[in-house]
């Protein structure tokens, strides 16, 4: 087991480079199995979710090589194979194997996915989409058995705006007969990235990034090389860390437009954010103003940055209310922040934060990925040395976190115990 230690109170200063987007990567890797030729993915983040996904494809018979930030995937000799247990259980995004294998082989047997525990995370909209395309689905002993030899395009209205369901339906429909229309589709940048990859492979997808996506089925998909978009959540985490330490940090390799909701909220708090073509410059303020945040599907404020923002708001003036409209229980970091001296009460889907005195270092545990990011930010602000357990959650989504933060002045290290 590993622990992270952070000596708080250092002002972050300098330049930090953002890696490729985790939530794109975990969709693009399974998308590659729709092709019978080689697919090369560049700018992949170096995180455990990506490594594990590569191993899952190898287990399925694909030839995978992963060096640095590039993964080469050749699924030409891949066979349909049940994946009821094992690695798929540790990865929420393993649900993309359902759409990808259904599209490629006309069947998929996949164990129900794991991932961060953020309250109920149903996949009924994914299933609704597959069924609308003509698949028959049976839930047996913890796995979904999905069969549909000839998928036929149709109109699918999503009852809930879902990133996962939108992408999964795009994957399954890319080689269906006829045209599929997804209405009330999610609009996240990661969805555009997946459509861009599929189109480069030969698919015919229009409208990704809007709430209506049209997918004209094609008979085969071929080779391509694709570079993944920057991770807006990693970038946002560094923006919040800069603000939290009253720092002066340039965050490079970002698409500023993807960060607009966060930029607006930081500015409301008095933080200076300047946008360049592919960078944002954040300068913290001596006195932060308390604000309210409501998470929403893109382009609203991302739920994935709600937890890191909660840490920052503990140091602002007045009362702030953070409401998570996406997940029912994404507040597991709050007890740990309270241990560090924060004044936060959770009421239903909201956290009410009273701006308080400086946080004090403590022993805390990352219960999920973004809770981990929230605790890292709290540790950067706190007096003393904070000890964080549950580091494997953080490693799922942040490329070389300590190295990047140390590069801008953080004092932190990792110990194996
Ligand atoms: N939902 C349903 N039915 C469904 C699908 C979703 O009710 O069939 C609900 C969910 O319970 C949730 C909401 O719809 O309340 C949105 O869920 P969505 O499907 O959009 O989430 P997801 O695809 O499972 C992705 C990211 C999450 C991110 C959410 C929201 C990946 C692998 N995960 O999850 O990322 O929080 O979108 O933006 O892309 C993270 O990176 O820390 C993370 C959890």
Boltz pocket constraint, residues with backbone or C-beta under 6 A from the ligand:
constraints:
  - pocket:
      binder: B
      contacts: [[A, 23], [A, 24], [A, 26], [A, 92], [A, 93], [A, 116], [A, 120], [A, 121], [A, 122], [A, 123], [A, 124], [A, 125], [A, 126], [A, 127], [A, 160], [A, 161], [A, 162], [A, 163], [A, 164], [A, 165], [A, 186], [A, 233], [A, 303], [A, 304], [A, 325], [A, 326], [A, 327], [A, 328], [A, 369], [A, 370], [A, 397]]
      max_distance: 6.0
